[in-house]
Amino acid sequence: MNGARGASAGRIRIIGGSLRNSRIEVPDAPGLRPTAERVRETLFNWLAPVIEGAHCLDLCAGTGALGIEALSRGAAAVQFVERDARTARALGDNLSRLKASAGRVSVQDAAQFLQGAPQPHDLVFLDPPFALQLWSPLAQQLEQGGWLAARAWIYVESPRRGTPELPAHWQLHREGHAGEVRFALYRRALPLS
């Protein structure tokens, strides 16, 4: 759903890449928390060496700010998953207006989406609604369902207090805090067989 507060008057700004300074419309929807600009800037600085050509999954996409930022910075494709039809429609409208044809939107619950036919992704944005406590179950589905490339990156946004339980071989790469939000980037590191 895209975490810490950062929307201003129903619009947020893409901060880097080919769509830099473009605005995306933010619908008025309960629990929608667009990721703050400074958090996105920090995250994409961390991802700068790996974002070009990446295949991304924006799970619980909300506004799609993270996935759109990824497309702006050279990601090959982004699959957006958003369960709220109105929010998903706004996301699709934003992608069309920005001519971001490498973004696809699925109007579906994240857990149901992950029960479908998997396609490995290089980068996953995992930012479910905080109140639903979905980090651990969705992380297990991502891990066990074949949704992650062997050395995938996983971005996790969660409340500052209480780190979610994640698969043991997701190694913390970087983390930060913004207000009551913890944002962290993990790298999947499978044991050698």
C-alpha positions as CSV (number, residue, x, y, z in Angstrom):
1,M,0.0,0.0,0.0
2,N,3.0,2.2,0.0
3,G,3.9,3.4,3.5
4,A,4.9,6.7,5.2
5,R,2.9,9.8,4.6
6,G,4.0,11.7,1.5
7,A,0.9,12.8,-0.5
8,S,0.1,16.4,-1.0
9,A,-3.4,17.5,-2.1
10,G,-4.1,14.2,-3.9
11,R,-0.9,14.1,-5.9
12,I,2.6,12.8,-5.4
13,R,5.7,13.5,-7.5
14,I,8.0,11.0,-9.2
15,I,11.5,12.0,-8.1
16,G,13.9,10.5,-10.6
17,G,14.5,9.0,-14.0
18,S,12.6,9.6,-17.3
19,L,9.3,10.5,-15.5
20,R,11.0,12.9,-13.0
21,N,8.7,15.6,-11.7
22,S,5.6,13.9,-13.2
23,R,2.7,13.9,-10.8
24,I,0.5,10.9,-10.1
25,E,-3.0,11.2,-8.8
26,V,-3.8,9.7,-5.4
27,P,-7.4,8.6,-4.8
28,D,-9.0,9.3,-1.5
29,A,-9.1,5.8,-0.1
30,P,-9.1,4.6,3.5
31,G,-5.6,3.3,4.6
32,L,-3.8,4.5,1.5
33,R,-0.3,5.6,2.5
34,P,1.9,6.7,-0.4
35,T,5.6,6.2,0.4
36,A,7.2,9.5,1.3
37,E,9.5,11.2,-1.2
38,R,12.5,11.0,1.0
39,V,12.0,7.3,1.6
40,R,11.7,6.7,-2.2
41,E,14.8,8.7,-2.8
42,T,16.8,6.7,-0.3
43,L,15.5,3.4,-1.6
44,F,16.2,4.2,-5.2
45,N,19.7,5.4,-4.4
46,W,20.2,1.9,-2.8
47,L,18.8,0.3,-5.9
48,A,20.6,2.4,-8.5
49,P,23.1,-0.3,-9.5
50,V,20.4,-2.9,-10.0
51,I,17.2,-1.2,-11.2
52,E,18.0,-1.0,-14.9
53,G,16.3,-3.8,-16.7
54,A,14.8,-5.3,-13.6
55,H,11.5,-7.2,-13.6
56,C,9.5,-5.9,-10.6
57,L,6.4,-6.8,-8.6
58,D,4.7,-4.1,-6.7
59,L,2.5,-6.2,-4.3
60,C,-0.2,-4.3,-2.4
61,A,0.6,-1.4,-4.8
62,G,-1.8,1.3,-3.6
63,T,-0.8,4.4,-5.6
64,G,1.9,2.5,-7.4
65,A,4.5,5.1,-6.5
66,L,7.2,2.6,-5.9
67,G,6.6,0.7,-9.1
68,I,6.2,3.8,-11.2
69,E,9.4,5.2,-9.7
70,A,11.1,1.9,-10.8
71,L,9.8,2.2,-14.3
72,S,11.0,5.8,-14.4
73,R,14.5,4.7,-13.5
74,G,14.7,1.9,-16.1
75,A,13.0,-1.2,-14.8
76,A,12.0,-3.5,-17.7
77,A,8.5,-4.2,-16.4
78,V,6.4,-3.8,-13.3
79,Q,3.5,-6.0,-12.3
80,F,1.2,-4.0,-9.9
81,V,-1.2,-5.9,-7.6
82,E,-4.0,-3.9,-5.9
83,R,-7.1,-5.3,-4.4
84,D,-9.2,-2.1,-4.3
85,A,-10.8,-1.6,-7.7
86,R,-11.0,2.1,-7.4
87,T,-7.4,2.5,-6.4
88,A,-6.3,0.1,-9.1
89,R,-8.3,2.0,-11.7
90,A,-6.5,5.3,-10.6
91,L,-3.2,3.5,-10.9
92,G,-4.0,2.2,-14.4
93,D,-5.1,5.8,-15.4
94,N,-1.8,7.2,-14.1
95,L,0.2,4.6,-16.1
96,S,-1.8,5.4,-19.2
97,R,-1.3,9.2,-18.8
98,L,2.4,8.7,-18.2
99,K,2.7,6.3,-21.2
100,A,4.2,3.7,-18.9
101,S,3.3,0.7,-21.1
102,A,5.7,-1.7,-19.2
103,G,3.4,-1.5,-16.2
104,R,0.5,-4.0,-15.8
105,V,-2.2,-3.8,-13.1
106,S,-4.0,-6.8,-11.6
107,V,-7.1,-6.0,-9.5
108,Q,-6.7,-8.8,-7.0
109,D,-5.9,-9.6,-3.4
110,A,-2.1,-10.1,-3.0
111,A,-2.4,-13.6,-1.4
112,Q,-4.7,-14.7,-4.2
113,F,-2.4,-13.3,-6.9
114,L,0.5,-15.3,-5.4
115,Q,-1.5,-18.5,-5.8
116,G,-1.3,-18.0,-9.6
117,A,1.3,-19.1,-12.0
118,P,4.6,-17.7,-10.8
119,Q,7.1,-15.6,-12.7
120,P,10.4,-14.9,-11.0
121,H,11.0,-11.2,-10.2
122,D,14.3,-9.4,-9.6
123,L,12.7,-6.9,-7.2
124,V,9.6,-7.0,-5.1
125,F,8.0,-4.2,-3.2
126,L,6.3,-5.6,-0.1
127,D,4.3,-2.9,1.6
128,P,0.9,-4.3,2.7
129,P,-1.6,-2.3,4.8
130,F,-0.1,-2.1,8.3
131,A,-3.3,-3.1,10.0
132,L,-3.6,-6.4,8.2
133,Q,-0.2,-7.8,9.4
134,L,0.5,-9.6,6.1
135,W,4.3,-9.3,5.8
136,S,5.1,-12.9,7.0
137,P,2.4,-14.8,5.1
138,L,3.1,-12.9,1.9
139,A,6.9,-13.3,2.3
140,Q,6.4,-17.1,2.6
141,Q,4.2,-17.1,-0.5
142,L,6.8,-15.1,-2.4
143,E,9.6,-17.4,-1.2
144,Q,7.8,-20.8,-1.7
145,G,5.8,-19.9,-4.8
146,G,8.6,-19.3,-7.2
147,W,8.1,-15.5,-7.4
148,L,11.7,-14.5,-6.6
149,A,14.7,-14.7,-8.8
150,A,17.7,-16.5,-7.2
151,R,19.3,-13.3,-6.0
152,A,16.2,-11.1,-5.8
153,W,15.9,-7.8,-3.9
154,I,12.9,-7.4,-1.6
155,Y,11.8,-4.0,-0.2
156,V,9.8,-4.2,3.0
157,E,7.9,-1.3,4.6
158,S,6.5,-1.9,8.0
159,P,5.8,-0.1,11.4
160,R,9.0,1.1,13.1
161,R,8.2,-1.1,16.2
162,G,8.4,-4.8,15.6
163,T,10.3,-6.2,12.6
164,P,8.2,-8.7,10.6
165,E,9.3,-12.3,10.5
166,L,10.8,-13.0,7.1
167,P,12.5,-16.0,5.5
168,A,15.9,-16.7,7.1
169,H,17.9,-16.3,3.9
170,W,16.5,-12.8,3.2
171,Q,19.6,-10.9,4.3
172,L,19.2,-7.3,5.4
173,H,21.1,-5.0,3.1
174,R,20.1,-1.5,4.3
175,E,17.4,-0.1,6.5
176,G,16.1,3.3,7.7
177,H,13.3,5.0,9.5
178,A,10.9,7.8,8.7
179,G,8.5,8.7,11.5
180,E,6.8,5.6,12.6
181,V,7.8,3.6,9.5
182,R,10.7,1.2,9.0
183,F,11.9,0.7,5.5
184,A,14.4,-2.1,4.6
185,L,16.0,-3.6,1.6
186,Y,16.7,-7.4,1.7
187,R,18.7,-9.6,-0.6
188,R,17.7,-13.2,-1.2
189,A,20.7,-15.4,-0.6
190,L,20.0,-19.1,-1.0
191,P,22.3,-21.6,0.6
192,L,24.8,-23.3,-1.7
193,S,23.7,-26.8,-2.6
